[in-house]
Amino acid sequence: MTPLNDLPIDFAMDHIGVAVNSLEEGFQFYQALGFKEISTEIVESEQVKVGMIELQNNCRIELLESTSDDGPVAKFIAKRGTGIHHICLRVQDVQSCINQLKSKGYQLIHETPKLGAHNCLIAFVHPKSTGGVLLELSQPQ
């Protein structure tokens, strides 16, 4: 196994995305755990209202409420129900990650980074290339 400090690109867990019917309903469980705050924003490009729950280790839980009946999260919930939608890795250079994966034949949903939550550049890797998990790559700006 390659030691972490020898990896060519720095990676960190950024968040786990959870599809919910509504942020209010989804946040109730986390309130029962003792969480008091959730920051929200609309991400038009993904047709979602995002609720971020901050954890102490600089990782977050991202609740995803669809803002459209035909948006990606609405389609996910209709097909699979609520639950884990994706995991997100924080990277320093999302375009380099895209290029590296593309050169090795992996299937991407986005071949060009786009603007996501918290003003980050994002791209998604297709679950067919990751063993069934939708993977988001996120570069803070």
VOGU-590395 format. One line per 2 residues: number of its first residue (from 1); their letters; for each residue x negated, y, z negated of N, C-alpha, C, O, CB. Coordinates in pm, whole numbers. Each point is the difference from the previous one (the first is absolute). Glycine has a CB too. Example, Ala and Ser with C-alpha at 12.3 -4.5 7.8 and 13.67 -1.06 7.14 Angstrom:
<migus>
1	AS	-1319/-569/-780/89/119/0/-90/120/0/-104/-2/-66/293/-115/-59 ~ -154/222/197/-82/119/-6/77/109/-73/-51/111/-17/-67/-174/232
</migus>
This chain:
<migus>
1	MT	-85/-118/0/85/118/0/-89/124/0/-100/6/-72/286/-130/-51 ~ -150/222/203/-77/124/10/24/86/-124/115/24/-37/-101/-32/289
3	PL	-122/54/-317/20/91/-113/71/127/46/-20/46/112/-186/-138/-224 ~ 288/149/25/78/117/38/-86/116/47/40/71/92/131/-143/-254
5	ND	-286/92/101/-81/115/39/-70/-19/134/-63/93/49/30/-46/-290 ~ 44/-165/302/-58/-24/132/103/12/112/-35/-17/116/-132/-131/-224
7	LP	292/177/75/102/15/103/-30/126/81/-41/101/-56/213/-220/-88 ~ -152/114/275/-33/115/84/93/120/-19/-39/112/32/-52/-274/130
9	ID	209/140/-211/98/107/-20/49/-7/-144/26/-109/-51/45/105/296 ~ -59/119/-311/50/1/-137/151/-20/-1/72/67/74/-260/86/-144
11	FA	235/-245/-12/142/-29/-14/38/13/-147/-80/-26/-89/76/-128/290 ~ 128/195/-226/57/-1/-134/149/-29/16/60/37/100/-235/128/-192
13	MD	233/-229/-7/145/-19/1/63/137/-22/-32/68/-97/16/-310/10 ~ 105/281/175/67/129/-13/137/-18/-63/31/61/-103/-156/26/302
15	HI	209/-171/-136/133/-22/-57/63/-127/54/-47/-60/98/75/306/-122 ~ 78/-285/-42/87/-108/46/134/65/32/60/65/-85/-180/-245/-54
17	GV	166/161/262/127/58/43/114/-97/-26/-7/-118/35/-112/251/141 ~ 224/-83/-238/116/-82/-36/125/61/63/34/115/-28/-142/-188/-190
19	AV	175/-3/304/123/46/63/114/-8/-100/22/-104/-63/-104/28/290 ~ 155/187/-241/112/7/-95/122/60/71/-14/70/100/-145/-46/-297
21	NS	275/-53/145/122/59/57/5/150/-27/44/77/85/75/-295/-115 ~ -163/258/-89/-7/142/-35/-112/18/-101/-28/-90/-80/277/125/123
23	LE	-314/82/-40/-107/27/-97/54/-1/-141/-65/-50/-92/-55/186/263 ~ 239/-80/-190/61/4/-133/18/-141/-56/-37/-29/-114/155/243/174
25	EG	-62/-301/22/22/-139/-42/-133/-72/-22/-17/-71/-99/235/68/225 ~ -311/21/-36/-129/-68/-10/-82/45/-119/-71/-80/-61/74/58/305
27	FQ	7/152/-278/-80/54/-110/52/-41/-137/-73/8/-98/18/184/245 ~ 180/-235/-156/58/-39/-129/-85/-106/-71/-22/9/-121/249/45/211
29	FY	-273/-153/-16/-83/-105/-61/-128/59/-59/-38/-34/-112/131/-133/275 ~ -158/254/-88/-126/58/-46/21/93/-118/-88/14/-86/-2/-32/318
31	QA	206/83/-238/35/80/-117/13/-89/-122/-41/37/-110/159/131/255 ~ -61/-287/-127/14/-94/-112/-137/-42/-52/-15/-32/-118/233/-50/213
33	LG	-318/81/-7/-137/-32/-42/-66/117/-73/-100/-19/-69/81/-136/263 ~ 75/275/-179/-55/117/-67/-51/109/93/-47/104/-47/-12/-255/-134
35	FK	67/130/312/-41/105/93/101/113/-5/120/-24/-3/-235/-144/153 ~ 65/290/-152/88/115/-14/10/84/127/96/74/18/-154/-72/-258
37	EI	-41/-14/329/-4/87/116/-14/-78/129/-63/-105/6/-35/282/-147 ~ 159/-121/244/-15/-51/136/-8/124/91/87/87/-6/40/-308/-44
39	ST	-230/227/132/-9/112/95/59/-47/132/-23/-113/42/-185/209/-156 ~ 283/-9/179/68/-40/122/-36/92/116/-36/116/-18/223/-207/-120
41	EI	-177/35/256/-16/77/123/66/-77/114/19/-121/-7/-236/227/-76 ~ 250/-33/186/56/-60/122/-115/-16/99/-78/92/21/310/13/-59
43	VE	-241/-223/100/-96/-24/107/83/-22/126/47/-111/27/-226/9/-184 ~ 196/209/233/86/-2/118/-44/-106/100/84/-69/59/-39/312/-91
45	SE	-177/-256/53/-50/-92/102/36/-145/-28/7/-81/92/-193/239/-53 ~ 209/-191/-165/35/-137/-38/146/-13/-43/44/-109/-36/-280/74/-32
47	QV	311/145/72/142/4/-36/23/-54/-142/87/-84/-23/-28/57/266 ~ -140/78/-336/13/-43/-139/-12/116/-98/-64/101/27/-29/-322/38
49	KV	157/201/-178/-23/83/-118/-88/-86/-89/35/-113/-34/190/244/51 ~ -338/-76/-55/-100/-73/-76/1/48/-145/6/120/-26/-148/-151/233
51	GM	137/-63/-300/-15/31/-141/-126/-65/-52/-10/-123/0/259/142/-30 ~ -345/61/-14/-128/-53/-48/-3/-5/-153/32/97/-68/-146/-6/273
53	IE	76/-207/-254/-18/-21/-144/-149/-18/-21/-60/-95/51/292/-12/-84 ~ -291/198/-41/-145/0/-21/-39/-96/-113/61/0/-106/-71/239/186
55	LQ	-91/-319/-54/-55/-91/-101/-134/55/-48/-58/88/63/176/-287/43 ~ -167/148/-217/-123/55/-59/-126/-34/79/-103/65/-20/214/-82/-199
57	NN	-107/-81/307/-121/-40/71/-7/61/140/-65/-54/89/67/-159/-219 ~ 65/326/150/3/70/130/70/-79/109/-17/29/119/-194/81/-184
59	CR	289/-206/27/85/-74/93/143/45/-27/30/53/-106/-189/-255/117 ~ 247/180/87/138/45/-17/96/-108/46/-36/-92/74/-36/329/-41
61	IE	194/-224/-79/112/-78/54/81/100/81/38/105/-50/-32/-276/-146 ~ 20/137/323/70/89/89/138/-59/29/11/-103/67/-229/184/36
63	LL	321/-16/-153/136/-43/29/43/65/131/-24/119/23/79/-146/-271 ~ 7/-52/335/36/45/134/151/-9/21/57/-109/-1/-281/36/87
65	ES	287/187/-67/143/7/29/16/50/143/-51/106/35/110/-63/-279 ~ 11/-118/326/19/41/139/87/125/8/97/15/-75/-120/-254/148
67	TS	-13/328/17/81/120/25/85/-18/126/70/93/41/-245/49/-153 ~ 168/-260/171/73/-27/124/48/-145/-1/-71/-89/-47/-65/262/173
69	DD	255/-195/-74/53/-137/6/-78/-91/93/8/-122/-11/214/217/-39 ~ -299/-36/141/-78/-81/93/-150/20/-16/-77/-34/89/268/45/69
71	GP	-233/43/-272/-142/19/-28/-67/-132/-36/68/-99/-27/-20/331/-49 ~ -182/-234/77/-73/-123/-29/33/-62/-136/9/-123/-11/-189/213/154
73	VA	197/-10/-245/30/-55/-133/143/-52/-5/26/-103/-63/-190/262/-42 ~ 258/-90/170/138/-50/6/4/-135/71/70/-91/-44/19/328/45
75	KF	-163/-249/107/-5/-127/74/-63/-110/-85/45/-114/2/-60/241/216 ~ -90/-92/-292/-67/-95/-89/98/-52/-104/10/-121/-21/-230/237/56
77	IA	293/-25/-101/96/-39/-103/112/-85/59/43/-98/-62/-97/307/-67 ~ 103/-172/248/107/-78/63/-45/-143/30/79/-93/-8/12/304/107
79	KR	-218/-227/-64/-52/-131/37/-48/-81/-120/23/-121/-6/-88/218/225 ~ -3/-31/-315/-67/-72/-109/48/37/-139/-33/-68/-98/-160/54/245
81	GT	270/120/-157/42/48/-132/-103/94/-58/-104/25/60/230/-237/-97 ~ -96/265/-80/-93/91/-66/-120/-79/-51/6/-121/-18/184/276/-49
83	GI	-299/-84/45/-120/-65/-52/-126/55/62/2/105/64/131/-309/-103 ~ -242/132/20/-129/48/49/5/13/152/31/-95/71/-150/-14/-265
85	HH	87/227/239/2/33/143/-141/-5/59/-19/-55/108/221/200/-146 ~ -300/-88/-33/-137/2/51/-98/25/-114/37/42/-109/45/40/331
87	IC	-209/-108/-191/-108/44/-89/-83/101/78/-6/-4/123/1/-219/-251 ~ -58/312/56/-75/107/65/-141/7/-55/-22/3/-121/234/125/157
89	LR	-308/-127/55/-139/19/-36/-41/142/34/28/50/109/-78/-295/-70 ~ -18/310/-133/-56/133/22/-135/-18/69/-84/-77/-47/205/176/-157
91	VQ	-142/-28/313/-124/-11/76/-57/140/23/71/100/-12/10/-312/125 ~ -209/217/-81/-62/130/26/20/45/144/3/120/28/-171/-170/-203
93	DV	182/-47/268/13/33/141/98/-97/66/-39/-109/43/-198/202/-37 ~ 363/-53/0/104/-90/52/-23/-33/147/26/-112/43/135/208/-209
95	QS	-210/0/244/-24/-27/142/-108/-106/19/11/-84/89/58/318/-34 ~ -173/-232/-137/-104/-104/7/57/-137/-32/-36/-99/63/-137/269/-127
97	CI	262/-176/-35/65/-127/-34/84/-50/116/-3/-118/34/7/183/-277 ~ 72/25/303/83/-36/116/-89/-55/112/29/-105/57/141/283/-119
99	NQ	-277/-105/92/-90/-41/109/-62/-136/-28/-10/-84/89/-38/324/-41 ~ 7/-262/-173/-62/-127/-38/99/-115/16/-34/-104/57/-116/226/-218
101	LK	272/-105/112/101/-105/11/39/-24/145/14/-115/43/71/176/-270 ~ -67/45/302/39/-10/140/-109/-75/80/32/-83/86/101/299/-105
103	SK	-258/-187/-8/-110/-64/72/-8/-150/-28/-58/-76/78/-67/292/-86 ~ 183/-257/-104/-1/-141/-37/132/-70/34/22/-115/-37/-183/170/-146
105	GY	249/16/254/122/-60/50/118/-2/-95/98/-70/25/-244/-64/110 ~ 140/209/-244/111/3/-94/110/93/50/-27/101/65/-131/-150/-254
107	QL	282/13/156/116/76/47/30/114/-97/15/-20/-120/78/-186/232 ~ -85/326/-57/30/119/-78/138/52/37/45/-16/113/-290/73/-127
109	IH	312/4/-81/126/68/30/-31/140/50/68/53/88/55/-189/-264 ~ -227/197/118/-45/133/43/-146/-9/43/-85/-43/-78/250/158/-79
111	ET	-194/-76/279/-138/2/47/-61/139/-13/-119/20/25/172/-205/132 ~ 32/280/-196/-44/137/-28/56/38/-137/118/-20/-26/-126/82/276
113	PK	-76/-8/-337/51/40/-132/110/105/12/1/82/92/-225/-133/-191 ~ 318/46/5/105/101/-6/11/51/-142/-56/-58/-93/181/-51/284
115	LG	-54/218/-208/14/62/-132/100/-77/-84/112/-28/45/-169/251/53 ~ 17/-258/-220/86/-72/-92/19/77/-130/-25/120/-5/-51/-335/105
117	AH	120/146/-202/23/62/-132/-129/61/-54/-109/-46/31/294/-119/-77 ~ -169/268/-34/-112/71/-64/-100/54/101/-118/15/-30/146/-160/-169
119	NC	21/175/321/-84/58/105/-118/-89/38/-106/50/38/173/173/-121 ~ -49/-354/72/-106/-95/37/17/-42/145/111/-2/53/-126/-80/-291
121	LI	-96/47/302/6/-62/131/19/-149/-22/-72/-62/-78/-78/240/184 ~ 248/-237/-37/34/-140/-23/8/-78/130/18/57/107/105/10/-313
123	AF	-135/-198/194/26/-93/109/39/-132/-63/-49/-37/-107/-116/153/265 ~ 255/-188/-92/44/-130/-50/-56/-112/87/-7/13/122/216/92/-214
125	VH	-247/-214/27/-46/-121/67/115/-100/-3/64/-19/-104/-309/60/40 ~ 272/-103/178/115/-91/13/-17/-122/-91/-111/-53/-11/144/131/249
127	PK	75/-122/-303/-7/-119/-86/-49/-126/71/-54/-90/-65/239/189/-64 ~ -168/-108/260/-50/-116/75/-151/-11/-8/-55/-109/19/250/128/135
129	ST	-263/91/-181/-146/-1/-8/-53/-13/-142/-120/-16/-19/119/155/223 ~ 89/-132/-302/-47/5/-139/51/-115/-87/-9/5/-122/-1/239/146
131	GG	62/-346/39/56/-110/-78/139/29/-54/41/-59/-100/-271/-2/41 ~ 301/151/124/139/25/-39/23/123/-85/113/22/-45/-86/-261/60
133	VL	-130/320/-39/15/118/-85/-17/125/86/-100/13/71/12/-139/-274 ~ 184/218/197/-15/128/67/-107/77/-78/13/21/-120/230/-20/204
135	LE	-348/42/-15/-111/70/-64/-9/142/53/-6/22/121/-118/-239/-150 ~ 123/313/-63/-17/139/35/-144/41/-32/-54/-37/-105/300/86/62
137	LS	-306/26/132/-131/60/-23/25/149/-18/69/61/82/-196/-240/55 ~ 72/238/-241/30/141/-33/-128/76/-29/-81/-41/-83/305/-26/-8
139	QP	-239/179/161/-117/86/-19/44/133/-57/67/78/69/-188/-190/121 ~ 85/141/-316/32/131/-56/-72/109/78/-113/-19/46/148/-82/-274
141	Q	31/217/241/-65/112/70/-41/106/-96/-56/102/40/190/-148/162
</migus>
